[in-house]
Amino acid sequence: MTTTSPFSVLAALPGNEGPGALGLFLDAGPVAWITFSVLAFFSIGSWAILLSKNRQFRVVSQQNRRFLEAFRRSSRFSDINKVATQHKASPLVGLFQAGYLEIDTQVKARAQRQEEGAGGYKIKSLIAIERSLQRAIAVEMLALSRNATFLATTAAATPFIGLFGTVWGIMVAFNDISASGSASILAVAPGIAEALINTAAGLVAAIPALIGYNQLSSRLRRAKTDLEDFALEFLNLAERNFT
């Protein structure tokens, strides 16, 4: 069984060569074009963000793994700090450097007051280090989640923008019927084309953005768990070395 599209049926009507889907869309009014342009902007923007985030998290995963291996092999913060410069894309490095800076500050403050103990320099407060790590987690999560709002907005708003285009196209179709005094397919085709194309464009923009946003949210949850786990490992090592 063969199927024919509505536009091929339209083209086959007596005395009509049929403008085709593209022709009908090109003849659409300014409102339809503005609606489609807005949807295209959201769609292109969301795809750019999705591709960028996919690459970012791939690099982050590799860098995290390598830095974590180096961190667990060494028991000296100074040695780990040297390795950290080789993995700057890793959020764990940002976390480590924030904690290391707080330790260094406390150790130097005690050294200036000549409070060095027999076992080496001591830190004053693990709680202060923990606060530094928590601030660093917030900073790293903010960087990782950048542009996620655009994906959420695209997923939520574009179906309604497409729906607006649909309603407008139907209004155009009814107006054409009124103007021509006929309800033939020739009269309503341009308005219906506007409606259906904007409906499809809204869905094309929304569906990838929704899937991508959910995937990004899952990756962000895993990233936060990794950061919190690393913070605990950091505190354990700091407690062993400086208390």
PEFENZI-V187411 format. One record per residue. RES is the residue in three letters. PHI is phi in radians with two decimals (none if undefined). Layout:
[[RES:PHI] [RES:PHI]]
This chain:
[[MET:none] [THR:-1.76] [THR:-2.02] [THR:-2.18] [SER:-1.39] [PRO:-1.00] [PHE:-1.30] [SER:-1.23] [VAL:-1.12] [LEU:-1.06] [ALA:-1.18] [ALA:-1.45] [LEU:-1.13] [PRO:-1.01] [GLY:1.33] [ASN:-2.33] [GLU:-1.53] [GLY:1.40] [PRO:-1.34] [GLY:1.38] [ALA:-1.07] [LEU:-1.14] [GLY:-1.09] [LEU:-1.10] [PHE:-1.22] [LEU:-1.12] [ASP:-1.52] [ALA:-1.16] [GLY:-1.35] [PRO:-1.10] [VAL:-1.12] [ALA:-1.10] [TRP:-1.17] [ILE:-1.11] [THR:-1.04] [PHE:-1.12] [SER:-1.12] [VAL:-1.09] [LEU:-1.12] [ALA:-1.11] [PHE:-1.04] [PHE:-1.11] [SER:-1.15] [ILE:-1.11] [GLY:-1.08] [SER:-1.19] [TRP:-1.15] [ALA:-1.08] [ILE:-1.17] [LEU:-1.06] [LEU:-1.15] [SER:-1.13] [LYS:-1.18] [ASN:-1.09] [ARG:-1.17] [GLN:-1.03] [PHE:-1.26] [ARG:-1.15] [VAL:-1.16] [VAL:-1.04] [SER:-1.08] [GLN:-1.14] [GLN:-1.17] [ASN:-1.04] [ARG:-1.09] [ARG:-1.18] [PHE:-1.18] [LEU:-1.12] [GLU:-1.09] [ALA:-1.15] [PHE:-1.09] [ARG:-1.35] [ARG:-1.39] [SER:-1.95] [SER:-2.02] [ARG:-1.95] [PHE:-1.11] [SER:-1.12] [ASP:-1.19] [ILE:-1.13] [ASN:-1.11] [LYS:-1.17] [VAL:-1.21] [ALA:-1.03] [THR:-1.15] [GLN:-1.51] [HIS:-2.31] [LYS:-1.16] [ALA:-1.34] [SER:-1.42] [PRO:-1.06] [LEU:-1.11] [VAL:-1.16] [GLY:-1.04] [LEU:-1.17] [PHE:-1.06] [GLN:-1.14] [ALA:-1.14] [GLY:-1.18] [TYR:-1.11] [LEU:-1.11] [GLU:-1.15] [ILE:-1.09] [ASP:-1.06] [THR:-1.11] [GLN:-1.17] [VAL:-1.12] [LYS:-1.16] [ALA:-1.11] [ARG:-1.24] [ALA:-1.12] [GLN:-1.14] [ARG:-1.62] [GLN:0.97] [GLU:-1.93] [GLU:-1.23] [GLY:-1.59] [ALA:-1.13] [GLY:-1.58] [GLY:1.96] [TYR:-1.16] [LYS:-2.05] [ILE:-1.59] [LYS:-1.53] [SER:-2.60] [LEU:-1.22] [ILE:-1.12] [ALA:-1.12] [ILE:-1.13] [GLU:-1.08] [ARG:-1.11] [SER:-1.09] [LEU:-1.15] [GLN:-1.13] [ARG:-1.10] [ALA:-1.14] [ILE:-1.05] [ALA:-1.08] [VAL:-1.14] [GLU:-1.15] [MET:-1.17] [LEU:-1.11] [ALA:-1.18] [LEU:-1.19] [SER:-1.59] [ARG:-1.02] [ASN:1.33] [ALA:-1.11] [THR:-1.08] [PHE:-1.11] [LEU:-1.11] [ALA:-1.10] [THR:-1.12] [THR:-1.08] [ALA:-1.11] [ALA:-1.49] [ALA:-1.59] [THR:-1.11] [PRO:-1.06] [PHE:-1.30] [ILE:-1.13] [GLY:-1.09] [LEU:-1.13] [PHE:-1.03] [GLY:-1.08] [THR:-1.11] [VAL:-1.07] [TRP:-1.11] [GLY:-1.08] [ILE:-1.15] [MET:-1.08] [VAL:-1.09] [ALA:-1.09] [PHE:-1.14] [ASN:-1.13] [ASP:-1.15] [ILE:-1.07] [SER:-1.12] [ALA:-1.23] [SER:-1.54] [GLY:1.24] [SER:-2.40] [ALA:-1.78] [SER:-1.23] [ILE:-1.11] [LEU:-1.10] [ALA:-1.34] [VAL:-1.65] [ALA:-0.98] [PRO:-1.05] [GLY:-1.13] [ILE:-1.14] [ALA:-1.07] [GLU:-1.00] [ALA:-1.10] [LEU:-1.24] [ILE:-1.14] [ASN:-1.23] [THR:-1.06] [ALA:-1.10] [ALA:-1.10] [GLY:-1.09] [LEU:-1.23] [VAL:-1.08] [ALA:-1.33] [ALA:-1.36] [ILE:-1.11] [PRO:-1.06] [ALA:-1.13] [LEU:-1.16] [ILE:-1.09] [GLY:-1.12] [TYR:-1.15] [ASN:-1.12] [GLN:-1.14] [LEU:-1.11] [SER:-1.07] [SER:-1.13] [ARG:-1.13] [LEU:-1.16] [ARG:-1.11] [ARG:-1.13] [ALA:-1.10] [LYS:-1.15] [THR:-1.08] [ASP:-1.08] [LEU:-1.14] [GLU:-1.16] [ASP:-1.12] [PHE:-1.15] [ALA:-1.04] [LEU:-1.15] [GLU:-1.09] [PHE:-1.09] [LEU:-1.11] [ASN:-1.08] [LEU:-1.16] [ALA:-1.11] [GLU:-1.16] [ARG:-1.20] [ASN:-1.58] [PHE:-2.22] [THR:-2.20]]
